[in-house]
Amino acid sequence: MNENIIKQKSISFATKIVVFSRDLRNRKVESVLINQLLKSGTSIGANVEEACAGISRNEFSMKLSISYKEAKETLYWLNLLKDTRSISFEDYTALYEDCDEILRILWAILKKTRIDNKK
């Protein structure tokens, strides 16, 4: 089955977040930070899936907007974990770059969707 790129990247990112969260738990990082990162980082893909199952273009756009916001929130938690020295700069950079790429893809899709809706 040929999946689209945002679905592939969001599930790959969610998988990395789950595995990374397990590692953070083993290192006794504050559980509230882990839970927030886990929630927002996995929600990106869940909302992409819902968007792809959307009945209307507006529903599609709304769910992708939620994915975009969840990705922005994920960057916040990554920044907080970095700033509190709870994660290494290497881990931060790898996850940040993946999330930023997802944000750029989502933004491009949202821009295209909104332009098409105005036609």
Backbone as XML, in Angstrom:
<?xml version="1.0"?>
<chain id="A" units="angstrom">
  <residue number="1" name="MET">
    <atom name="N" x="0.846" y="-1.189" z="0.000"/>
    <atom name="CA" x="0.000" y="0.000" z="0.000"/>
    <atom name="C" x="0.887" y="1.246" z="0.000"/>
  </residue>
  <residue number="2" name="ASN">
    <atom name="N" x="0.567" y="2.196" z="-0.838"/>
    <atom name="CA" x="1.360" y="3.406" z="-0.965"/>
    <atom name="C" x="0.800" y="4.502" z="-0.056"/>
  </residue>
  <residue number="3" name="GLU">
    <atom name="N" x="1.476" y="4.748" z="1.047"/>
    <atom name="CA" x="1.039" y="5.768" z="2.002"/>
    <atom name="C" x="1.558" y="7.140" z="1.576"/>
  </residue>
  <residue number="4" name="ASN">
    <atom name="N" x="0.892" y="8.193" z="2.033"/>
    <atom name="CA" x="1.402" y="9.519" z="1.728"/>
    <atom name="C" x="2.498" y="9.907" z="2.719"/>
  </residue>
  <residue number="5" name="ILE">
    <atom name="N" x="3.294" y="10.887" z="2.339"/>
    <atom name="CA" x="4.510" y="11.243" z="3.081"/>
    <atom name="C" x="4.214" y="11.735" z="4.502"/>
  </residue>
  <residue number="6" name="ILE">
    <atom name="N" x="3.168" y="12.514" z="4.689"/>
    <atom name="CA" x="2.888" y="13.034" z="6.029"/>
    <atom name="C" x="2.452" y="11.900" z="6.957"/>
  </residue>
  <residue number="7" name="LYS">
    <atom name="N" x="1.728" y="10.934" z="6.435"/>
    <atom name="CA" x="1.355" y="9.780" z="7.259"/>
    <atom name="C" x="2.602" y="8.985" z="7.640"/>
  </residue>
  <residue number="8" name="GLN">
    <atom name="N" x="3.493" y="8.768" z="6.698"/>
    <atom name="CA" x="4.730" y="8.026" z="6.967"/>
    <atom name="C" x="5.581" y="8.737" z="8.012"/>
  </residue>
  <residue number="9" name="LYS">
    <atom name="N" x="5.774" y="10.023" z="7.817"/>
    <atom name="CA" x="6.643" y="10.773" z="8.720"/>
    <atom name="C" x="6.030" y="10.924" z="10.109"/>
  </residue>
  <residue number="10" name="SER">
    <atom name="N" x="4.726" y="11.090" z="10.186"/>
    <atom name="CA" x="4.101" y="11.267" z="11.503"/>
    <atom name="C" x="4.098" y="9.964" z="12.301"/>
  </residue>
  <residue number="11" name="ILE">
    <atom name="N" x="3.913" y="8.816" z="11.650"/>
    <atom name="CA" x="3.962" y="7.548" z="12.385"/>
    <atom name="C" x="5.401" y="7.226" z="12.793"/>
  </residue>
  <residue number="12" name="SER">
    <atom name="N" x="6.344" y="7.528" z="11.930"/>
    <atom name="CA" x="7.755" y="7.318" z="12.272"/>
    <atom name="C" x="8.146" y="8.198" z="13.466"/>
  </residue>
  <residue number="13" name="PHE">
    <atom name="N" x="7.697" y="9.447" z="13.447"/>
    <atom name="CA" x="7.999" y="10.360" z="14.545"/>
    <atom name="C" x="7.336" y="9.885" z="15.838"/>
  </residue>
  <residue number="14" name="ALA">
    <atom name="N" x="6.091" y="9.465" z="15.756"/>
    <atom name="CA" x="5.388" y="8.969" z="16.947"/>
    <atom name="C" x="6.115" y="7.774" z="17.543"/>
  </residue>
  <residue number="15" name="THR">
    <atom name="N" x="6.597" y="6.897" z="16.690"/>
    <atom name="CA" x="7.347" y="5.736" z="17.167"/>
    <atom name="C" x="8.610" y="6.173" z="17.903"/>
  </residue>
  <residue number="16" name="LYS">
    <atom name="N" x="9.323" y="7.132" z="17.337"/>
    <atom name="CA" x="10.530" y="7.654" z="17.995"/>
    <atom name="C" x="10.192" y="8.275" z="19.343"/>
  </residue>
  <residue number="17" name="ILE">
    <atom name="N" x="9.085" y="8.996" z="19.412"/>
    <atom name="CA" x="8.669" y="9.636" z="20.662"/>
    <atom name="C" x="8.340" y="8.592" z="21.720"/>
  </residue>
  <residue number="18" name="VAL">
    <atom name="N" x="7.659" y="7.527" z="21.339"/>
    <atom name="CA" x="7.317" y="6.462" z="22.294"/>
    <atom name="C" x="8.592" y="5.825" z="22.840"/>
  </residue>
  <residue number="19" name="VAL">
    <atom name="N" x="9.496" y="5.459" z="21.956"/>
    <atom name="CA" x="10.750" y="4.832" z="22.388"/>
    <atom name="C" x="11.563" y="5.795" z="23.244"/>
  </residue>
  <residue number="20" name="PHE">
    <atom name="N" x="11.645" y="7.052" z="22.822"/>
    <atom name="CA" x="12.392" y="8.060" z="23.576"/>
    <atom name="C" x="11.770" y="8.284" z="24.957"/>
  </residue>
  <residue number="21" name="SER">
    <atom name="N" x="10.450" y="8.280" z="25.029"/>
    <atom name="CA" x="9.764" y="8.459" z="26.313"/>
    <atom name="C" x="10.096" y="7.332" z="27.282"/>
  </residue>
  <residue number="22" name="ARG">
    <atom name="N" x="10.200" y="6.119" z="26.769"/>
    <atom name="CA" x="10.596" y="4.988" z="27.619"/>
    <atom name="C" x="11.984" y="5.218" z="28.206"/>
  </residue>
  <residue number="23" name="ASP">
    <atom name="N" x="12.885" y="5.716" z="27.359"/>
    <atom name="CA" x="14.243" y="6.006" z="27.822"/>
    <atom name="C" x="14.234" y="7.102" z="28.887"/>
  </residue>
  <residue number="24" name="LEU">
    <atom name="N" x="13.415" y="8.125" z="28.681"/>
    <atom name="CA" x="13.326" y="9.212" z="29.668"/>
    <atom name="C" x="12.802" y="8.693" z="31.005"/>
  </residue>
  <residue number="25" name="ARG">
    <atom name="N" x="11.844" y="7.797" z="30.963"/>
    <atom name="CA" x="11.315" y="7.206" z="32.205"/>
    <atom name="C" x="12.404" y="6.446" z="32.948"/>
  </residue>
  <residue number="26" name="ASN">
    <atom name="N" x="13.215" y="5.706" z="32.201"/>
    <atom name="CA" x="14.317" y="4.964" z="32.818"/>
    <atom name="C" x="15.341" y="5.894" z="33.455"/>
  </residue>
  <residue number="27" name="ARG">
    <atom name="N" x="15.452" y="7.106" z="32.917"/>
    <atom name="CA" x="16.392" y="8.086" z="33.470"/>
    <atom name="C" x="15.744" y="8.977" z="34.537"/>
  </residue>
  <residue number="28" name="LYS">
    <atom name="N" x="14.509" y="8.674" z="34.893"/>
    <atom name="CA" x="13.791" y="9.364" z="35.970"/>
    <atom name="C" x="13.550" y="10.855" z="35.688"/>
  </residue>
  <residue number="29" name="VAL">
    <atom name="N" x="13.327" y="11.186" z="34.411"/>
    <atom name="CA" x="12.930" y="12.551" z="34.052"/>
    <atom name="C" x="11.512" y="12.763" z="34.562"/>
  </residue>
  <residue number="30" name="GLU">
    <atom name="N" x="11.166" y="14.006" z="34.894"/>
    <atom name="CA" x="9.843" y="14.330" z="35.427"/>
    <atom name="C" x="8.746" y="13.745" z="34.545"/>
  </residue>
  <residue number="31" name="SER">
    <atom name="N" x="7.872" y="12.977" z="35.175"/>
    <atom name="CA" x="6.852" y="12.259" z="34.409"/>
    <atom name="C" x="5.876" y="13.194" z="33.703"/>
  </residue>
  <residue number="32" name="VAL">
    <atom name="N" x="5.589" y="14.346" z="34.263"/>
    <atom name="CA" x="4.658" y="15.263" z="33.598"/>
    <atom name="C" x="5.230" y="15.730" z="32.259"/>
  </residue>
  <residue number="33" name="LEU">
    <atom name="N" x="6.531" y="15.944" z="32.188"/>
    <atom name="CA" x="7.152" y="16.364" z="30.932"/>
    <atom name="C" x="7.118" y="15.224" z="29.909"/>
  </residue>
  <residue number="34" name="ILE">
    <atom name="N" x="7.403" y="14.023" z="30.369"/>
    <atom name="CA" x="7.356" y="12.863" z="29.477"/>
    <atom name="C" x="5.941" y="12.670" z="28.939"/>
  </residue>
  <residue number="35" name="ASN">
    <atom name="N" x="4.962" y="12.745" z="29.834"/>
    <atom name="CA" x="3.567" y="12.535" z="29.419"/>
    <atom name="C" x="3.113" y="13.577" z="28.406"/>
  </residue>
  <residue number="36" name="GLN">
    <atom name="N" x="3.503" y="14.821" z="28.614"/>
    <atom name="CA" x="3.114" y="15.886" z="27.686"/>
    <atom name="C" x="3.764" y="15.676" z="26.321"/>
  </residue>
  <residue number="37" name="LEU">
    <atom name="N" x="5.054" y="15.331" z="26.325"/>
    <atom name="CA" x="5.755" y="15.060" z="25.069"/>
    <atom name="C" x="5.130" y="13.871" z="24.353"/>
  </residue>
  <residue number="38" name="LEU">
    <atom name="N" x="4.843" y="12.831" z="25.095"/>
    <atom name="CA" x="4.242" y="11.624" z="24.532"/>
    <atom name="C" x="2.864" y="11.924" z="23.942"/>
  </residue>
  <residue number="39" name="LYS">
    <atom name="N" x="2.074" y="12.703" z="24.657"/>
    <atom name="CA" x="0.724" y="13.030" z="24.196"/>
    <atom name="C" x="0.759" y="13.869" z="22.914"/>
  </residue>
  <residue number="40" name="SER">
    <atom name="N" x="1.522" y="14.944" z="22.923"/>
    <atom name="CA" x="1.541" y="15.814" z="21.743"/>
    <atom name="C" x="2.266" y="15.158" z="20.565"/>
  </residue>
  <residue number="41" name="GLY">
    <atom name="N" x="3.363" y="14.441" z="20.835"/>
    <atom name="CA" x="4.139" y="13.828" z="19.763"/>
    <atom name="C" x="3.423" y="12.706" z="19.045"/>
  </residue>
  <residue number="42" name="THR">
    <atom name="N" x="2.558" y="11.994" z="19.754"/>
    <atom name="CA" x="1.799" y="10.918" z="19.104"/>
    <atom name="C" x="0.479" y="11.424" z="18.528"/>
  </residue>
  <residue number="43" name="SER">
    <atom name="N" x="0.004" y="12.536" z="19.031"/>
    <atom name="CA" x="-1.258" y="13.104" z="18.547"/>
    <atom name="C" x="-1.141" y="13.655" z="17.130"/>
  </residue>
  <residue number="44" name="ILE">
    <atom name="N" x="0.060" y="14.029" z="16.738"/>
    <atom name="CA" x="0.260" y="14.558" z="15.383"/>
    <atom name="C" x="-0.251" y="13.552" z="14.360"/>
  </residue>
  <residue number="45" name="GLY">
    <atom name="N" x="0.247" y="12.335" z="14.453"/>
    <atom name="CA" x="-0.138" y="11.290" z="13.499"/>
    <atom name="C" x="-1.577" y="10.862" z="13.619"/>
  </residue>
  <residue number="46" name="ALA">
    <atom name="N" x="-2.086" y="10.845" z="14.853"/>
    <atom name="CA" x="-3.489" y="10.463" z="15.042"/>
    <atom name="C" x="-4.409" y="11.447" z="14.322"/>
  </residue>
  <residue number="47" name="ASN">
    <atom name="N" x="-4.094" y="12.721" z="14.401"/>
    <atom name="CA" x="-4.915" y="13.722" z="13.720"/>
    <atom name="C" x="-4.707" y="13.706" z="12.210"/>
  </residue>
  <residue number="48" name="VAL">
    <atom name="N" x="-3.519" y="13.342" z="11.752"/>
    <atom name="CA" x="-3.305" y="13.160" z="10.316"/>
    <atom name="C" x="-4.194" y="12.029" z="9.809"/>
  </residue>
  <residue number="49" name="GLU">
    <atom name="N" x="-4.241" y="10.932" z="10.561"/>
    <atom name="CA" x="-5.110" y="9.806" z="10.187"/>
    <atom name="C" x="-6.572" y="10.255" z="10.117"/>
  </residue>
  <residue number="50" name="GLU">
    <atom name="N" x="-7.007" y="11.009" z="11.114"/>
    <atom name="CA" x="-8.389" y="11.498" z="11.103"/>
    <atom name="C" x="-8.630" y="12.426" z="9.924"/>
  </residue>
  <residue number="51" name="ALA">
    <atom name="N" x="-7.634" y="13.254" z="9.600"/>
    <atom name="CA" x="-7.779" y="14.167" z="8.460"/>
    <atom name="C" x="-7.968" y="13.385" z="7.170"/>
  </residue>
  <residue number="52" name="CYS">
    <atom name="N" x="-7.197" y="12.325" z="7.008"/>
    <atom name="CA" x="-7.290" y="11.517" z="5.790"/>
    <atom name="C" x="-8.628" y="10.797" z="5.682"/>
  </residue>
  <residue number="53" name="ALA">
    <atom name="N" x="-9.292" y="10.612" z="6.809"/>
    <atom name="CA" x="-10.615" y="9.980" z="6.808"/>
    <atom name="C" x="-11.732" y="11.023" z="6.799"/>
  </residue>
  <residue number="54" name="GLY">
    <atom name="N" x="-11.367" y="12.283" z="6.712"/>
    <atom name="CA" x="-12.348" y="13.359" z="6.749"/>
    <atom name="C" x="-13.352" y="13.278" z="5.617"/>
  </residue>
  <residue number="55" name="ILE">
    <atom name="N" x="-14.545" y="13.714" z="5.918"/>
    <atom name="CA" x="-15.634" y="13.654" z="4.948"/>
    <atom name="C" x="-15.629" y="14.879" z="4.027"/>
  </residue>
  <residue number="56" name="SER">
    <atom name="N" x="-15.184" y="16.011" z="4.557"/>
    <atom name="CA" x="-15.165" y="17.237" z="3.758"/>
    <atom name="C" x="-13.755" y="17.850" z="3.772"/>
  </residue>
  <residue number="57" name="ARG">
    <atom name="N" x="-13.544" y="18.761" z="2.859"/>
    <atom name="CA" x="-12.265" y="19.478" z="2.807"/>
    <atom name="C" x="-12.061" y="20.300" z="4.076"/>
  </residue>
  <residue number="58" name="ASN">
    <atom name="N" x="-13.149" y="20.867" z="4.597"/>
    <atom name="CA" x="-13.044" y="21.644" z="5.832"/>
    <atom name="C" x="-12.641" y="20.763" z="7.008"/>
  </residue>
  <residue number="59" name="GLU">
    <atom name="N" x="-13.208" y="19.559" z="7.081"/>
    <atom name="CA" x="-12.842" y="18.631" z="8.148"/>
    <atom name="C" x="-11.372" y="18.221" z="8.009"/>
  </residue>
  <residue number="60" name="PHE">
    <atom name="N" x="-10.951" y="17.950" z="6.774"/>
    <atom name="CA" x="-9.557" y="17.616" z="6.495"/>
    <atom name="C" x="-8.637" y="18.727" z="6.990"/>
  </residue>
  <residue number="61" name="SER">
    <atom name="N" x="-8.952" y="19.961" z="6.613"/>
    <atom name="CA" x="-8.140" y="21.112" z="6.999"/>
    <atom name="C" x="-8.131" y="21.311" z="8.514"/>
  </residue>
  <residue number="62" name="MET">
    <atom name="N" x="-9.280" y="21.132" z="9.155"/>
    <atom name="CA" x="-9.369" y="21.305" z="10.602"/>
    <atom name="C" x="-8.479" y="20.298" z="11.330"/>
  </residue>
  <residue number="63" name="LYS">
    <atom name="N" x="-8.531" y="19.032" z="10.928"/>
    <atom name="CA" x="-7.723" y="17.999" z="11.586"/>
    <atom name="C" x="-6.232" y="18.219" z="11.334"/>
  </residue>
  <residue number="64" name="LEU">
    <atom name="N" x="-5.877" y="18.661" z="10.127"/>
    <atom name="CA" x="-4.468" y="18.962" z="9.871"/>
    <atom name="C" x="-4.008" y="20.168" z="10.679"/>
  </residue>
  <residue number="65" name="SER">
    <atom name="N" x="-4.905" y="21.119" z="10.899"/>
    <atom name="CA" x="-4.575" y="22.268" z="11.751"/>
    <atom name="C" x="-4.271" y="21.811" z="13.174"/>
  </residue>
  <residue number="66" name="ILE">
    <atom name="N" x="-5.044" y="20.836" z="13.651"/>
    <atom name="CA" x="-4.791" y="20.286" z="14.989"/>
    <atom name="C" x="-3.436" y="19.578" z="15.003"/>
  </residue>
  <residue number="67" name="SER">
    <atom name="N" x="-3.126" y="18.830" z="13.961"/>
    <atom name="CA" x="-1.815" y="18.181" z="13.863"/>
    <atom name="C" x="-0.699" y="19.210" z="13.922"/>
  </residue>
  <residue number="68" name="TYR">
    <atom name="N" x="-0.886" y="20.318" z="13.208"/>
    <atom name="CA" x="0.109" y="21.390" z="13.191"/>
    <atom name="C" x="0.315" y="21.951" z="14.606"/>
  </residue>
  <residue number="69" name="LYS">
    <atom name="N" x="-0.781" y="22.196" z="15.298"/>
    <atom name="CA" x="-0.691" y="22.730" z="16.664"/>
    <atom name="C" x="-0.026" y="21.734" z="17.610"/>
  </residue>
  <residue number="70" name="GLU">
    <atom name="N" x="-0.322" y="20.457" z="17.435"/>
    <atom name="CA" x="0.304" y="19.421" z="18.272"/>
    <atom name="C" x="1.808" y="19.359" z="18.007"/>
  </residue>
  <residue number="71" name="ALA">
    <atom name="N" x="2.199" y="19.528" z="16.759"/>
    <atom name="CA" x="3.629" y="19.542" z="16.430"/>
    <atom name="C" x="4.310" y="20.755" z="17.062"/>
  </residue>
  <residue number="72" name="LYS">
    <atom name="N" x="3.654" y="21.903" z="17.027"/>
    <atom name="CA" x="4.216" y="23.096" z="17.684"/>
    <atom name="C" x="4.353" y="22.853" z="19.190"/>
  </residue>
  <residue number="73" name="GLU">
    <atom name="N" x="3.353" y="22.223" z="19.792"/>
    <atom name="CA" x="3.428" y="21.912" z="21.221"/>
    <atom name="C" x="4.578" y="20.942" z="21.499"/>
  </residue>
  <residue number="74" name="THR">
    <atom name="N" x="4.761" y="19.986" z="20.629"/>
    <atom name="CA" x="5.857" y="19.033" z="20.795"/>
    <atom name="C" x="7.199" y="19.750" z="20.812"/>
  </residue>
  <residue number="75" name="LEU">
    <atom name="N" x="7.359" y="20.741" z="19.934"/>
    <atom name="CA" x="8.600" y="21.526" z="19.939"/>
    <atom name="C" x="8.782" y="22.250" z="21.270"/>
  </residue>
  <residue number="76" name="TYR">
    <atom name="N" x="7.696" y="22.734" z="21.838"/>
    <atom name="CA" x="7.772" y="23.396" z="23.152"/>
    <atom name="C" x="8.336" y="22.435" z="24.199"/>
  </residue>
  <residue number="77" name="TRP">
    <atom name="N" x="7.783" y="21.212" z="24.258"/>
    <atom name="CA" x="8.244" y="20.247" z="25.257"/>
    <atom name="C" x="9.683" y="19.837" z="25.007"/>
  </residue>
  <residue number="78" name="LEU">
    <atom name="N" x="10.061" y="19.689" z="23.743"/>
    <atom name="CA" x="11.454" y="19.377" z="23.435"/>
    <atom name="C" x="12.380" y="20.492" z="23.884"/>
  </residue>
  <residue number="79" name="ASN">
    <atom name="N" x="11.979" y="21.727" z="23.639"/>
    <atom name="CA" x="12.790" y="22.863" z="24.081"/>
    <atom name="C" x="12.916" y="22.895" z="25.605"/>
  </residue>
  <residue number="80" name="LEU">
    <atom name="N" x="11.820" y="22.637" z="26.291"/>
    <atom name="CA" x="11.852" y="22.632" z="27.751"/>
    <atom name="C" x="12.762" y="21.520" z="28.277"/>
  </residue>
  <residue number="81" name="LEU">
    <atom name="N" x="12.668" y="20.347" z="27.682"/>
    <atom name="CA" x="13.532" y="19.239" z="28.096"/>
    <atom name="C" x="15.003" y="19.573" z="27.845"/>
  </residue>
  <residue number="82" name="LYS">
    <atom name="N" x="15.285" y="20.223" z="26.727"/>
    <atom name="CA" x="16.663" y="20.637" z="26.428"/>
    <atom name="C" x="17.131" y="21.690" z="27.422"/>
  </residue>
  <residue number="83" name="ASP">
    <atom name="N" x="16.306" y="22.702" z="27.644"/>
    <atom name="CA" x="16.694" y="23.814" z="28.516"/>
    <atom name="C" x="16.888" y="23.394" z="29.967"/>
  </residue>
  <residue number="84" name="THR">
    <atom name="N" x="16.209" y="22.328" z="30.374"/>
    <atom name="CA" x="16.369" y="21.824" z="31.747"/>
    <atom name="C" x="17.435" y="20.722" z="31.806"/>
  </residue>
  <residue number="85" name="ARG">
    <atom name="N" x="18.123" y="20.544" z="30.709"/>
    <atom name="CA" x="19.181" y="19.537" z="30.596"/>
    <atom name="C" x="18.695" y="18.124" z="30.914"/>
  </residue>
  <residue number="86" name="SER">
    <atom name="N" x="17.445" y="17.866" z="30.558"/>
    <atom name="CA" x="16.862" y="16.541" z="30.757"/>
    <atom name="C" x="17.163" y="15.614" z="29.588"/>
  </residue>
  <residue number="87" name="ILE">
    <atom name="N" x="17.544" y="16.196" z="28.446"/>
    <atom name="CA" x="17.906" y="15.402" z="27.270"/>
    <atom name="C" x="19.198" y="15.955" z="26.680"/>
  </residue>
  <residue number="88" name="SER">
    <atom name="N" x="19.877" y="15.119" z="25.949"/>
    <atom name="CA" x="21.118" y="15.556" z="25.309"/>
    <atom name="C" x="20.803" y="16.465" z="24.125"/>
  </residue>
  <residue number="89" name="PHE">
    <atom name="N" x="21.768" y="17.267" z="23.757"/>
    <atom name="CA" x="21.592" y="18.143" z="22.612"/>
    <atom name="C" x="21.413" y="17.317" z="21.339"/>
  </residue>
  <residue number="90" name="GLU">
    <atom name="N" x="22.079" y="16.175" z="21.254"/>
    <atom name="CA" x="21.965" y="15.308" z="20.081"/>
    <atom name="C" x="20.545" y="14.755" z="19.955"/>
  </residue>
  <residue number="91" name="ASP">
    <atom name="N" x="19.989" y="14.268" z="21.070"/>
    <atom name="CA" x="18.601" y="13.771" z="21.037"/>
    <atom name="C" x="17.637" y="14.892" z="20.680"/>
  </residue>
  <residue number="92" name="TYR">
    <atom name="N" x="17.852" y="16.042" z="21.296"/>
    <atom name="CA" x="17.008" y="17.204" z="21.022"/>
    <atom name="C" x="17.047" y="17.542" z="19.532"/>
  </residue>
  <residue number="93" name="THR">
    <atom name="N" x="18.236" y="17.648" z="18.979"/>
    <atom name="CA" x="18.389" y="18.051" z="17.582"/>
    <atom name="C" x="17.704" y="17.073" z="16.636"/>
  </residue>
  <residue number="94" name="ALA">
    <atom name="N" x="17.906" y="15.781" z="16.870"/>
    <atom name="CA" x="17.308" y="14.770" z="15.992"/>
    <atom name="C" x="15.781" y="14.856" z="16.016"/>
  </residue>
  <residue number="95" name="LEU">
    <atom name="N" x="15.195" y="14.922" z="17.217"/>
    <atom name="CA" x="13.733" y="14.980" z="17.323"/>
    <atom name="C" x="13.198" y="16.323" z="16.830"/>
  </residue>
  <residue number="96" name="TYR">
    <atom name="N" x="13.903" y="17.402" z="17.147"/>
    <atom name="CA" x="13.483" y="18.733" z="16.704"/>
    <atom name="C" x="13.438" y="18.793" z="15.179"/>
  </residue>
  <residue number="97" name="GLU">
    <atom name="N" x="14.474" y="18.289" z="14.523"/>
    <atom name="CA" x="14.517" y="18.342" z="13.064"/>
    <atom name="C" x="13.394" y="17.519" z="12.434"/>
  </residue>
  <residue number="98" name="ASP">
    <atom name="N" x="13.119" y="16.349" z="12.999"/>
    <atom name="CA" x="12.007" y="15.535" z="12.489"/>
    <atom name="C" x="10.677" y="16.266" z="12.640"/>
  </residue>
  <residue number="99" name="CYS">
    <atom name="N" x="10.462" y="16.856" z="13.805"/>
    <atom name="CA" x="9.206" y="17.559" z="14.070"/>
    <atom name="C" x="9.085" y="18.803" z="13.194"/>
  </residue>
  <residue number="100" name="ASP">
    <atom name="N" x="10.188" y="19.507" z="13.020"/>
    <atom name="CA" x="10.174" y="20.701" z="12.181"/>
    <atom name="C" x="9.852" y="20.348" z="10.731"/>
  </residue>
  <residue number="101" name="GLU">
    <atom name="N" x="10.369" y="19.230" z="10.252"/>
    <atom name="CA" x="10.045" y="18.788" z="8.898"/>
    <atom name="C" x="8.554" y="18.494" z="8.766"/>
  </residue>
  <residue number="102" name="ILE">
    <atom name="N" x="7.991" y="17.836" z="9.766"/>
    <atom name="CA" x="6.553" y="17.561" z="9.767"/>
    <atom name="C" x="5.773" y="18.872" z="9.748"/>
  </residue>
  <residue number="103" name="LEU">
    <atom name="N" x="6.191" y="19.838" z="10.548"/>
    <atom name="CA" x="5.526" y="21.147" z="10.561"/>
    <atom name="C" x="5.540" y="21.794" z="9.178"/>
  </residue>
  <residue number="104" name="ARG">
    <atom name="N" x="6.678" y="21.744" z="8.512"/>
    <atom name="CA" x="6.777" y="22.360" z="7.183"/>
    <atom name="C" x="5.861" y="21.661" z="6.176"/>
  </residue>
  <residue number="105" name="ILE">
    <atom name="N" x="5.791" y="20.344" z="6.249"/>
    <atom name="CA" x="4.903" y="19.595" z="5.347"/>
    <atom name="C" x="3.442" y="19.939" z="5.637"/>
  </residue>
  <residue number="106" name="LEU">
    <atom name="N" x="3.087" y="19.923" z="6.925"/>
    <atom name="CA" x="1.703" y="20.261" z="7.299"/>
    <atom name="C" x="1.338" y="21.668" z="6.841"/>
  </residue>
  <residue number="107" name="TRP">
    <atom name="N" x="2.243" y="22.616" z="7.039"/>
    <atom name="CA" x="1.970" y="23.997" z="6.637"/>
    <atom name="C" x="1.745" y="24.091" z="5.129"/>
  </residue>
  <residue number="108" name="ALA">
    <atom name="N" x="2.556" y="23.380" z="4.353"/>
    <atom name="CA" x="2.396" y="23.395" z="2.895"/>
    <atom name="C" x="1.044" y="22.805" z="2.493"/>
  </residue>
  <residue number="109" name="ILE">
    <atom name="N" x="0.650" y="21.724" z="3.134"/>
    <atom name="CA" x="-0.654" y="21.114" z="2.831"/>
    <atom name="C" x="-1.779" y="22.064" z="3.223"/>
  </residue>
  <residue number="110" name="LEU">
    <atom name="N" x="-1.667" y="22.665" z="4.396"/>
    <atom name="CA" x="-2.708" y="23.593" z="4.862"/>
    <atom name="C" x="-2.836" y="24.797" z="3.937"/>
  </residue>
  <residue number="111" name="LYS">
    <atom name="N" x="-1.715" y="25.352" z="3.508"/>
    <atom name="CA" x="-1.756" y="26.496" z="2.589"/>
    <atom name="C" x="-2.457" y="26.106" z="1.297"/>
  </residue>
  <residue number="112" name="LYS">
    <atom name="N" x="-2.114" y="24.961" z="0.754"/>
    <atom name="CA" x="-2.726" y="24.486" z="-0.491"/>
    <atom name="C" x="-4.215" y="24.228" z="-0.303"/>
  </residue>
  <residue number="113" name="THR">
    <atom name="N" x="-4.575" y="23.614" z="0.812"/>
    <atom name="CA" x="-5.980" y="23.314" z="1.106"/>
    <atom name="C" x="-6.790" y="24.594" z="1.223"/>
  </residue>
  <residue number="114" name="ARG">
    <atom name="N" x="-6.242" y="25.580" z="1.894"/>
    <atom name="CA" x="-6.969" y="26.844" z="2.086"/>
    <atom name="C" x="-7.094" y="27.619" z="0.797"/>
  </residue>
  <residue number="115" name="ILE">
    <atom name="N" x="-6.069" y="27.574" z="-0.034"/>
    <atom name="CA" x="-6.146" y="28.243" z="-1.340"/>
    <atom name="C" x="-7.206" y="27.580" z="-2.204"/>
  </residue>
  <residue number="116" name="ASP">
    <atom name="N" x="-7.204" y="26.239" z="-2.217"/>
    <atom name="CA" x="-8.196" y="25.495" z="-3.001"/>
    <atom name="C" x="-9.620" y="25.756" z="-2.504"/>
  </residue>
  <residue number="117" name="ASN">
    <atom name="N" x="-9.775" y="25.945" z="-1.192"/>
    <atom name="CA" x="-11.123" y="26.210" z="-0.629"/>
    <atom name="C" x="-11.660" y="27.556" z="-1.076"/>
  </residue>
  <residue number="118" name="LYS">
    <atom name="N" x="-10.775" y="28.487" z="-1.407"/>
    <atom name="CA" x="-11.221" y="29.829" z="-1.806"/>
    <atom name="C" x="-11.643" y="29.875" z="-3.274"/>
  </residue>
  <residue number="119" name="LYS">
    <atom name="N" x="-11.305" y="28.835" z="-4.027"/>
    <atom name="CA" x="-11.657" y="28.828" z="-5.465"/>
    <atom name="C" x="-13.116" y="28.523" z="-5.668"/>
  </residue>
</chain>
